[in-house]
Amino acid sequence: MSILLYVGGSKDGEKGLVPYGFSRSMAMTEEGPEFYAERVLSLERVGKVRVMALESLQDTWVAERLADHYAHG
């Protein structure tokens, strides 16, 4: 199991357990299902980070949001 940070959607900022080998997950919300995909992004001062990000989000937005989480976490 890996502990990954969720970025975007209703799980934004939450940490969750993801089994090794899994690269996608789904969360049911009142608005419907949210699909998350594993991404590896490089952040300044942090290095490479694995996250579960909402599939519909662009990498640039995910990187900005992730940097915010690290700055305030």
N, CA, C and O atoms as a MOPAC input file, in Angstrom:
PM7 MOZYME 1SCF
protein

 N      0.83700 1    -1.18200 1     0.00000 1
 C      0.00000 1     0.00000 1     0.00000 1
 C      0.88100 1     1.24300 1     0.00000 1
 O      1.94100 1     1.27700 1     0.62500 1
 N      0.41800 1     2.25800 1    -0.71200 1
 C      1.08600 1     3.55900 1    -0.74300 1
 C      0.14100 1     4.59400 1    -0.15400 1
 O     -1.07600 1     4.50500 1    -0.31600 1
 N      0.71200 1     5.57100 1     0.52800 1
 C     -0.07400 1     6.70700 1     1.00000 1
 C      0.12900 1     7.81100 1    -0.01100 1
 O      1.24800 1     8.27700 1    -0.22400 1
 N     -0.96900 1     8.22900 1    -0.63800 1
 C     -0.90800 1     9.27400 1    -1.65200 1
 C     -1.84400 1    10.40900 1    -1.27400 1
 O     -2.85100 1    10.20400 1    -0.59700 1
 N     -1.49900 1    11.60100 1    -1.71900 1
 C     -2.32600 1    12.78400 1    -1.51000 1
 C     -3.29300 1    12.91900 1    -2.68300 1
 O     -2.89500 1    12.78000 1    -3.83900 1
 N     -4.55800 1    13.18800 1    -2.38400 1
 C     -5.55500 1    13.43500 1    -3.43400 1
 C     -5.56600 1    14.91900 1    -3.77500 1
 O     -5.49300 1    15.76900 1    -2.88800 1
 N     -5.65700 1    15.22300 1    -5.07000 1
 C     -5.68000 1    16.60500 1    -5.53600 1
 C     -6.90300 1    16.79000 1    -6.42500 1
 O     -7.09300 1    16.06300 1    -7.40000 1
 N     -7.72900 1    17.77200 1    -6.07600 1
 C     -8.92900 1    18.06800 1    -6.85000 1
 C    -10.13200 1    17.31000 1    -6.32200 1
 O     -9.99500 1    16.33300 1    -5.58500 1
 N    -11.30300 1    17.76800 1    -6.70700 1
 C    -12.54300 1    17.08700 1    -6.34000 1
 C    -12.85400 1    17.12800 1    -4.86100 1
 O    -12.30200 1    17.94200 1    -4.12100 1
 N    -13.74200 1    16.24500 1    -4.43300 1
 C    -14.20000 1    16.23700 1    -3.04300 1
 C    -13.14300 1    15.73500 1    -2.07900 1
 O    -13.24900 1    15.98300 1    -0.87800 1
 N    -12.12400 1    15.03500 1    -2.56600 1
 C    -11.06200 1    14.49700 1    -1.70600 1
 C     -9.82900 1    15.39500 1    -1.65800 1
 O     -8.80700 1    14.99100 1    -1.10500 1
 N     -9.89600 1    16.58900 1    -2.21600 1
 C     -8.74500 1    17.48700 1    -2.30200 1
 C     -8.08300 1    17.67000 1    -0.94400 1
 O     -8.72700 1    18.08000 1     0.02100 1
 N     -6.78200 1    17.36200 1    -0.87900 1
 C     -6.01600 1    17.53800 1     0.34300 1
 C     -6.01700 1    16.34500 1     1.27500 1
 O     -5.26600 1    16.33300 1     2.25000 1
 N     -6.84100 1    15.33600 1     1.00600 1
 C     -6.88100 1    14.14400 1     1.85600 1
 C     -5.77700 1    13.17700 1     1.46700 1
 O     -5.36500 1    13.10800 1     0.30900 1
 N     -5.30700 1    12.43500 1     2.45200 1
 C     -4.35900 1    11.36000 1     2.18200 1
 C     -5.13300 1    10.05400 1     2.18400 1
 O     -6.05700 1     9.86700 1     2.97600 1
 N     -4.74900 1     9.15600 1     1.29100 1
 C     -5.44200 1     7.88500 1     1.21300 1
 C     -4.49100 1     6.75200 1     0.89900 1
 O     -3.40500 1     6.96300 1     0.35900 1
 N     -4.91000 1     5.54800 1     1.24400 1
 C     -4.13500 1     4.35300 1     0.94700 1
 C     -4.52600 1     3.82200 1    -0.42600 1
 O     -5.70800 1     3.66300 1    -0.72900 1
 N     -3.53600 1     3.55400 1    -1.23700 1
 C     -3.75900 1     3.01800 1    -2.57300 1
 C     -2.89100 1     1.76700 1    -2.70700 1
 O     -1.68000 1     1.84000 1    -2.49700 1
 N     -3.48400 1     0.62100 1    -3.05200 1
 C     -2.68300 1    -0.59900 1    -3.20100 1
 C     -1.64500 1    -0.44500 1    -4.31100 1
 O     -1.90900 1     0.19000 1    -5.33100 1
 N     -0.45500 1    -1.03200 1    -4.10700 1
 C      0.57100 1    -1.01400 1    -5.14400 1
 C     -0.00800 1    -1.59900 1    -6.42300 1
 O     -0.74100 1    -2.58600 1    -6.39000 1
 N      0.32300 1    -0.98900 1    -7.53700 1
 C     -0.16400 1    -1.45900 1    -8.82500 1
 C     -1.44900 1    -0.79300 1    -9.27400 1
 O     -1.80100 1    -0.87100 1   -10.45100 1
 N     -2.15900 1    -0.13900 1    -8.36400 1
 C     -3.38400 1     0.56000 1    -8.74100 1
 C     -3.01900 1     1.95800 1    -9.21000 1
 O     -2.23600 1     2.65100 1    -8.56100 1
 N     -3.57900 1     2.37000 1   -10.32400 1
 C     -3.27600 1     3.70300 1   -10.83600 1
 C     -4.52800 1     4.55500 1   -11.00600 1
 O     -4.44500 1     5.70800 1   -11.42700 1
 N     -5.69100 1     3.98600 1   -10.67700 1
 C     -6.94500 1     4.73400 1   -10.76500 1
 C     -7.81300 1     4.39700 1    -9.56200 1
 O     -7.71900 1     3.30800 1    -8.99600 1
 N     -8.65700 1     5.34900 1    -9.18300 1
 C     -9.64500 1     5.10100 1    -8.13700 1
 C    -10.87300 1     5.94500 1    -8.42700 1
 O    -10.83400 1     6.86400 1    -9.24500 1
 N    -11.96300 1     5.62100 1    -7.74300 1
 C    -13.21500 1     6.33900 1    -7.95100 1
 C    -13.81300 1     6.67800 1    -6.58900 1
 O    -13.72000 1     5.89300 1    -5.64500 1
 N    -14.42000 1     7.84300 1    -6.50000 1
 C    -15.14700 1     8.24700 1    -5.29900 1
 C    -16.54900 1     8.64700 1    -5.72500 1
 O    -16.72200 1     9.39600 1    -6.68600 1
 N    -17.55400 1     8.14600 1    -5.00700 1
 C    -18.93800 1     8.53700 1    -5.28400 1
 C    -19.28000 1     9.76900 1    -4.44700 1
 O    -19.04100 1     9.80100 1    -3.24000 1
 N    -19.83500 1    10.76600 1    -5.10100 1
 C    -20.26300 1    11.98100 1    -4.41300 1
 C    -21.73100 1    12.22100 1    -4.74000 1
 O    -22.31200 1    11.50500 1    -5.55600 1
 N    -22.32400 1    13.21000 1    -4.11500 1
 C    -23.71900 1    13.54800 1    -4.41000 1
 C    -23.88700 1    14.00100 1    -5.85500 1
 O    -24.95600 1    13.84100 1    -6.44400 1
 N    -22.81200 1    14.57400 1    -6.42900 1
 C    -22.85600 1    15.04300 1    -7.81600 1
 C    -22.54700 1    13.93200 1    -8.81900 1
 O    -22.64800 1    14.14100 1   -10.02800 1
 N    -22.17400 1    12.75800 1    -8.32300 1
 C    -21.83300 1    11.64600 1    -9.20700 1
 C    -20.41700 1    11.15500 1    -8.94900 1
 O    -19.76800 1    11.59700 1    -8.00200 1
 N    -19.93800 1    10.24700 1    -9.78300 1
 C    -18.61300 1     9.67400 1    -9.55200 1
 C    -17.48300 1    10.63500 1    -9.92700 1
 O    -17.59800 1    11.41700 1   -10.87100 1
 N    -16.39000 1    10.55800 1    -9.16500 1
 C    -15.16900 1    11.29000 1    -9.47600 1
 C    -14.08400 1    10.25100 1    -9.74600 1
 O    -13.91800 1     9.30900 1    -8.97100 1
 N    -13.35700 1    10.41700 1   -10.83000 1
 C    -12.31100 1     9.47700 1   -11.19100 1
 C    -10.95100 1    10.12600 1   -10.98000 1
 O    -10.68700 1    11.22900 1   -11.46000 1
 N    -10.09400 1     9.41800 1   -10.25200 1
 C     -8.75600 1     9.89600 1    -9.94700 1
 C     -7.73500 1     8.99800 1   -10.63500 1
 O     -7.92700 1     7.78600 1   -10.73400 1
 N     -6.64800 1     9.60400 1   -11.11100 1
 C     -5.56900 1     8.86000 1   -11.75800 1
 C     -4.25200 1     9.22200 1   -11.07700 1
 O     -4.03500 1    10.36600 1   -10.67700 1
 N     -3.38400 1     8.23100 1   -10.95700 1
 C     -2.07600 1     8.46900 1   -10.36200 1
 C     -1.22800 1     9.30700 1   -11.30900 1
 O     -1.21000 1     9.07000 1   -12.51700 1
 N     -0.53100 1    10.28200 1   -10.75400 1
 C      0.39000 1    11.11200 1   -11.52900 1
 C      1.67100 1    11.30000 1   -10.72500 1
 O      1.65400 1    11.30100 1    -9.49400 1
 N      2.76300 1    11.45700 1   -11.43000 1
 C      4.04700 1    11.77100 1   -10.80100 1
 C      4.46500 1    13.13800 1   -11.32100 1
 O      4.65400 1    13.32900 1   -12.52200 1
 N      4.60500 1    14.08700 1   -10.39800 1
 C      4.94000 1    15.45800 1   -10.76800 1
 C      6.19800 1    15.89700 1   -10.04600 1
 O      6.47500 1    15.43300 1    -8.94000 1
 N      6.96000 1    16.78400 1   -10.66000 1
 C      8.15500 1    17.35400 1   -10.03300 1
 C      7.82000 1    18.72500 1    -9.47000 1
 O      7.27900 1    19.58500 1   -10.16500 1
 N      8.15200 1    18.91100 1    -8.19900 1
 C      7.93500 1    20.19800 1    -7.55100 1
 C      9.27500 1    20.77100 1    -7.11000 1
 O     10.16300 1    20.04200 1    -6.67000 1
 N      9.40700 1    22.08600 1    -7.23500 1
 C     10.61000 1    22.74500 1    -6.73800 1
 C     10.72000 1    22.52100 1    -5.24000 1
 O      9.71300 1    22.53700 1    -4.53300 1
 N     11.91900 1    22.31500 1    -4.76000 1
 C     12.22800 1    22.14600 1    -3.33700 1
 C     11.69600 1    20.85200 1    -2.74000 1
 O     11.98300 1    20.56000 1    -1.58000 1
 N     10.92800 1    20.06600 1    -3.49400 1
 C     10.37000 1    18.82300 1    -2.96800 1
 C     10.86500 1    17.62300 1    -3.76500 1
 O     11.19300 1    16.58400 1    -3.19200 1
 N     10.91900 1    17.76600 1    -5.08000 1
 C     11.30100 1    16.66000 1    -5.95700 1
 C     10.07500 1    16.00000 1    -6.55800 1
 O      9.02100 1    16.62500 1    -6.68400 1
 N     10.21400 1    14.73800 1    -6.92800 1
 C      9.09700 1    14.02400 1    -7.54500 1
 C      8.10300 1    13.56200 1    -6.48100 1
 O      8.48200 1    13.05200 1    -5.42700 1
 N      6.81600 1    13.75700 1    -6.79200 1
 C      5.74700 1    13.42500 1    -5.86400 1
 C      4.68400 1    12.62100 1    -6.61000 1
 O      4.27100 1    12.98700 1    -7.71000 1
 N      4.24700 1    11.51700 1    -5.99500 1
 C      3.14200 1    10.72400 1    -6.56000 1
 C      1.85200 1    11.17600 1    -5.90900 1
 O      1.77500 1    11.29100 1    -4.68600 1
 N      0.82900 1    11.43600 1    -6.72500 1
 C     -0.47200 1    11.87100 1    -6.21700 1
 C     -1.57700 1    11.16200 1    -6.98100 1
 O     -1.35000 1    10.59800 1    -8.05100 1
 N     -2.77300 1    11.20100 1    -6.41400 1
 C     -3.97800 1    10.78400 1    -7.11800 1
 C     -4.72600 1    12.07500 1    -7.44000 1
 O     -5.21700 1    12.75600 1    -6.54000 1
 N     -4.80900 1    12.40700 1    -8.72300 1
 C     -5.42900 1    13.66800 1    -9.13900 1
 C     -6.68000 1    13.38400 1    -9.96900 1
 O     -6.76200 1    12.38100 1   -10.67900 1
 N     -7.63300 1    14.27600 1    -9.86300 1
 C     -8.83400 1    14.17000 1   -10.68000 1
 C     -8.42200 1    14.06600 1   -12.13900 1
 O     -7.62200 1    14.87000 1   -12.61800 1
 N     -8.96200 1    13.07900 1   -12.85000 1
 C     -8.53800 1    12.83000 1   -14.22900 1
 C     -8.73000 1    14.03000 1   -15.14900 1
 O     -7.95300 1    14.22000 1   -16.08500 1
 N     -9.73000 1    14.82300 1   -14.90000 1
 C    -10.05700 1    15.92400 1   -15.81100 1
 C     -9.14600 1    17.14600 1   -15.65100 1
 O     -9.24500 1    18.08400 1   -16.44200 1
 N     -8.26700 1    17.15600 1   -14.65200 1
 C     -7.43300 1    18.32100 1   -14.39300 1
 C     -6.13900 1    18.28500 1   -15.18400 1
 O     -5.55600 1    17.22100 1   -15.39500 1
 N     -5.69500 1    19.46000 1   -15.62200 1
 C     -4.42000 1    19.57400 1   -16.33400 1
 C     -3.27200 1    19.52400 1   -15.32400 1
 O     -3.42100 1    19.94400 1   -14.17700 1
 N     -2.13100 1    19.00700 1   -15.76600 1
 C     -0.97200 1    18.86700 1   -14.88400 1
 C     -0.53200 1    20.18500 1   -14.26000 1
 O     -0.10100 1    20.20600 1   -13.10700 1
 N     -0.63400 1    21.29100 1   -15.00800 1
 C     -0.19300 1    22.57400 1   -14.45800 1
 C     -1.04600 1    22.96500 1   -13.25100 1
 O     -0.51200 1    23.44800 1   -12.25300 1
 N     -2.35200 1    22.76500 1   -13.32900 1
 C     -3.23100 1    23.09500 1   -12.20500 1
 C     -2.96000 1    22.15700 1   -11.03700 1
 O     -2.91400 1    22.59600 1    -9.88800 1
 N     -2.77900 1    20.87400 1   -11.31700 1
 C     -2.49400 1    19.90000 1   -10.26000 1
 C     -1.19700 1    20.27100 1    -9.54500 1
 O     -1.13300 1    20.21100 1    -8.31700 1
 N     -0.16700 1    20.65000 1   -10.29300 1
 C      1.11500 1    21.03200 1    -9.69500 1
 C      0.95700 1    22.26500 1    -8.81200 1
 O      1.55400 1    22.32600 1    -7.73700 1
 N      0.16800 1    23.24700 1    -9.24100 1
 C     -0.06400 1    24.45100 1    -8.43500 1
 C     -0.79500 1    24.10500 1    -7.14100 1
 O     -0.43100 1    24.57400 1    -6.06300 1
 N     -1.82300 1    23.28500 1    -7.26400 1
 C     -2.61200 1    22.89400 1    -6.08500 1
 C     -1.76300 1    22.06600 1    -5.12700 1
 O     -1.85000 1    22.23200 1    -3.91000 1
 N     -0.95000 1    21.18100 1    -5.67500 1
 C     -0.07000 1    20.34300 1    -4.87100 1
 C      0.95500 1    21.19400 1    -4.12200 1
 O      1.23800 1    20.94400 1    -2.95000 1
 N      1.50700 1    22.19600 1    -4.80100 1
 C      2.45600 1    23.10500 1    -4.14300 1
 C      1.77500 1    23.83300 1    -2.98000 1
 O      2.39400 1    24.04600 1    -1.93700 1
 N      0.50400 1    24.21700 1    -3.15200 1
 C     -0.25000 1    24.85400 1    -2.05900 1
 C     -0.37400 1    23.91300 1    -0.86800 1
 O     -0.18600 1    24.32400 1     0.27700 1
 N     -0.69300 1    22.63900 1    -1.14100 1
 C     -0.83600 1    21.65400 1    -0.05200 1
 C      0.48400 1    21.50500 1     0.71400 1
 O      0.47900 1    21.43800 1     1.94300 1
 N      1.60300 1    21.45400 1     0.00300 1
 C      2.89300 1    21.31200 1     0.66200 1
 C      3.27100 1    22.57700 1     1.43300 1
 O      3.91300 1    22.49200 1     2.47900 1
 N      2.87800 1    23.74800 1     0.92600 1
 C      3.20500 1    25.00100 1     1.59700 1
 C      2.42600 1    25.15400 1     2.91300 1
 O      2.92600 1    25.74700 1     3.86900 1
 N      1.20300 1    24.61700 1     2.95400 1
 C      0.35400 1    24.78300 1     4.13300 1
 C      0.24000 1    23.50400 1     4.94700 1
 O     -0.45100 1    23.48600 1     5.96600 1
 N      0.90100 1    22.43600 1     4.52200 1
 C      0.75900 1    21.14100 1     5.20500 1
 C      1.76500 1    20.95400 1     6.22200 1
 O      1.78500 1    19.91800 1     6.88800 1

